[in-house]
């Protein structure tokens, strides 16, 4: 609930602080530069890292639904990280046509 302005500007300052402290989104994010290790399963270049992505993140790829996303994560947990993007073909239901759709969307990291 907003305070009444008591003439000293405190009510306005409180409202600004509650909405991010008057700083821009870029300021709140830090320097505005990409982090070395982005959050979640994304690489620094913005592509989805098949070795770090969650099932929910994988579900956003073309041709992938919840079941296929879960299968990718389970395969990775069972057999270890993918050495290359092409190696994800070891997962049932993923083949060259699907990988072609992912060409500019995914990457594999060697660091886990």
C-alpha positions in Angstrom: 0.0 0.0 0.0 1.4 3.4 -1.0 2.2 5.9 1.8 0.8 9.4 1.6 3.3 12.0 0.6 4.3 13.8 3.8 5.9 16.7 1.8 9.4 15.3 2.1 9.3 13.0 -0.9 9.6 9.8 1.1 6.5 8.2 -0.4 7.8 8.8 -3.9 11.2 7.4 -3.0 9.6 4.3 -1.5 7.6 3.7 -4.6 10.7 4.0 -6.8 12.7 1.6 -4.5 9.9 -1.0 -4.7 10.1 -0.9 -8.5 13.8 -1.5 -8.8 15.3 1.4 -7.0 14.9 3.8 -9.9 17.6 2.0 -11.8 17.2 0.7 -15.3 17.0 -3.0 -16.0 20.5 -2.9 -17.5 21.9 -1.2 -14.3 20.3 -3.8 -12.1 21.8 -6.6 -14.2 25.3 -5.3 -13.6 27.5 -3.9 -16.4 25.0 -4.9 -19.1 27.6 -7.3 -20.5 27.0 -11.0 -20.9 28.3 -13.1 -18.0 31.0 -15.6 -18.6 28.7 -18.4 -17.3 25.1 -17.5 -18.2 22.3 -18.8 -16.0 20.6 -22.0 -16.9 21.5 -24.1 -19.9 22.5 -21.3 -22.2 26.0 -20.7 -23.6 27.6 -17.2 -23.6 26.5 -16.8 -27.3 22.9 -17.4 -26.4 22.6 -20.9 -27.9 21.1 -23.7 -25.7 23.8 -25.9 -24.3 22.7 -29.5 -24.7 25.0 -30.6 -21.8 23.5 -28.1 -19.3 20.0 -27.5 -20.4 17.0 -28.6 -18.3 14.1 -30.5 -19.8 12.0 -27.3 -19.7 14.7 -25.5 -21.7 15.0 -28.3 -24.2 11.2 -28.4 -24.6 11.5 -25.0 -26.4 13.5 -26.4 -29.3 11.8 -27.1 -32.6 10.4 -30.6 -32.7 10.9 -31.2 -29.0 8.1 -31.8 -26.6 8.2 -32.8 -22.9 8.8 -36.5 -23.6 11.7 -35.9 -26.0 13.2 -33.3 -23.7 13.1 -35.7 -20.8 14.7 -38.4 -22.9 17.6 -36.1 -23.8 18.2 -35.3 -20.1 17.9 -39.0 -19.1 20.4 -40.0 -21.8 22.8 -37.4 -20.8 22.6 -38.5 -17.1 23.0 -42.2 -18.1 25.7 -41.9 -20.7 27.5 -38.7 -19.8 27.7 -35.4 -21.7 27.4 -35.1 -25.5 30.8 -34.7 -27.1 29.3 -32.9 -30.1 25.9 -31.7 -31.2 25.6 -34.7 -33.6 26.0 -37.1 -30.7 22.5 -36.2 -29.5 21.3 -38.5 -32.3 21.9 -41.4 -29.8 18.5 -40.3 -28.3 15.6 -42.1 -29.8 13.6 -39.8 -32.1 16.4 -37.4 -32.8 17.9 -37.6 -36.3 19.6 -35.5 -38.9 16.5 -33.6 -39.9 15.8 -32.4 -36.4 19.5 -31.5 -35.9 19.3 -29.4 -39.1 16.6 -27.3 -37.5 18.7 -26.9 -34.4 21.9 -25.9 -36.3 22.1 -22.3 -35.0 20.2 -22.9 -31.8 22.3 -25.4 -29.8 25.9 -26.0 -28.7 27.6 -28.5 -26.5 30.0 -27.5 -23.7 32.9 -29.5 -22.6 32.6 -28.1 -19.1 29.8 -29.3 -16.8 
